[in-house]
């Protein structure tokens, strides 16, 4: 399978730079940059334009500290590195949309999670463009997070994104599968 050999586009360069960051500098993230990331997420497409997402930004240490003690307690301690991120963004998805319910029942596909995934990816790509590091986090105590913010049941807690300036580190190139291994035209192969 041949790919285009031209110079990478600005988007391709951002895609190539994006990585999961687990070591952050203590430098606070400017509110303007957080808002720019949220604006990118807001512009994401969604099933039937439902825009089910809600984002809770934690950038105040007096709120983030107690939140992290709840979210990363017990068996969820493995993701405690996120406490050191200057900001956390909690991703919520409203579940009370007919399109989402039908998609789940008829197709077995949770469309609201696809929608929040697209919005979250918009957010992390914009963060990369702005020189920020991010890490998607799915391993945390969702019941305690729900209680912490009194989040109604009509919202699915879909994830957290740690956000901040990454510690300078030598970048290890991760081996990615060849395009021929994952993409097929007019056939499927395993």
DAFEN-V441665 format. One record per residue. N is the residue number from 1. RES is the residue in one small letter. SS is DSSP state (H for helix, E for strand, C for the rest). PHI is phi in whole degrees, -180 to 180 (NA if undefined). Layout:
# DAFEN-V441665
N:RES:SS:PHI  N:RES:SS:PHI
This chain:
# DAFEN-V441665
1:x:C:NA  2:x:C:-91  3:x:C:-117  4:x:C:-69  5:x:C:-99  6:x:C:-73  7:x:C:-59  8:x:C:-62  9:x:C:-75  10:x:H:-55  11:x:H:-65  12:x:H:-62  13:x:H:-67  14:x:H:-64  15:x:H:-59  16:x:H:-71  17:x:H:-85  18:x:C:-66  19:x:C:-150  20:x:E:-83  21:x:C:-105  22:x:C:-121  23:x:C:-129  24:x:E:-116  25:x:C:-74  26:x:C:-76  27:x:C:-64  28:x:C:-65  29:x:C:-89  30:x:C:-61  31:x:H:-57  32:x:H:-62  33:x:H:-70  34:x:H:-62  35:x:H:-63  36:x:H:-64  37:x:H:-67  38:x:H:-66  39:x:H:-64  40:x:H:-62  41:x:H:-65  42:x:H:-60  43:x:C:-81  44:x:C:-65  45:x:C:-75  46:x:C:-149  47:x:H:-58  48:x:H:54  49:x:H:55  50:x:C:-68  51:x:C:46  52:x:C:-76  53:x:E:-76  54:x:E:-140  55:x:E:-128  56:x:E:-112  57:x:E:-95  58:x:E:-113  59:x:C:-129  60:x:C:-95  61:x:H:-56  62:x:H:-73  63:x:H:-97  64:x:H:-64  65:x:H:-59  66:x:H:-62  67:x:H:-59  68:x:H:-64  69:x:H:-61  70:x:H:-77  71:x:H:-67  72:x:C:-112  73:x:C:-89  74:x:H:58  75:x:H:-66  76:x:H:-92  77:x:H:-62  78:x:H:-60  79:x:H:-100  80:x:H:-62  81:x:H:-55  82:x:H:-65  83:x:H:-58  84:x:H:-83  85:x:C:-71  86:x:C:-62  87:x:E:-142  88:x:E:-124  89:x:E:-123  90:x:E:-86  91:x:E:-100  92:x:E:-120  93:x:E:-131  94:x:E:-70  95:x:C:-105  96:x:C:-91  97:x:C:-114  98:x:H:-58  99:x:H:-57  100:x:H:-67  101:x:H:-62  102:x:H:-65  103:x:H:-59  104:x:H:-68  105:x:H:-72  106:x:H:-87  107:x:H:-102  108:x:C:73  109:x:C:-116  110:x:C:-80  111:x:H:-56  112:x:H:-63  113:x:H:-76  114:x:H:-64  115:x:H:-59  116:x:H:-69  117:x:H:-65  118:x:H:-64  119:x:H:-62  120:x:H:-64  121:x:H:-68  122:x:H:-56  123:x:H:-61  124:x:H:-70  125:x:H:-70  126:x:H:-65  127:x:H:-60  128:x:H:-60  129:x:H:-60  130:x:C:-86  131:x:C:85  132:x:C:-103  133:x:E:-103  134:x:E:-141  135:x:E:-149  136:x:E:-70  137:x:E:-130  138:x:C:-116  139:x:C:-101  140:x:C:-158  141:x:C:-80  142:x:H:-65  143:x:H:-64  144:x:H:-70  145:x:H:-64  146:x:H:-60  147:x:H:-66  148:x:H:-56  149:x:H:-103  150:x:C:54  151:x:C:-80  152:x:C:-63  153:x:C:-63  154:x:C:-71  155:x:E:-112  156:x:E:-88  157:x:E:-82  158:x:E:-99  159:x:E:163  160:x:E:-129  161:x:E:-124  162:x:E:-79  163:x:E:-137  164:x:E:173  165:x:C:-86  166:x:E:-74  167:x:C:-62  168:x:C:-64  169:x:C:-145  170:x:C:-68  171:x:C:-83  172:x:C:-89  173:x:C:-77  174:x:C:-87  175:x:C:-72  176:x:C:-108  177:x:C:-65  178:x:C:-68  179:x:H:-55  180:x:H:-63  181:x:H:-82  182:x:H:-122  183:x:C:-128  184:x:C:-136  185:x:C:-104  186:x:C:62  187:x:C:-166  188:x:C:-126  189:x:C:-139  190:x:C:-111
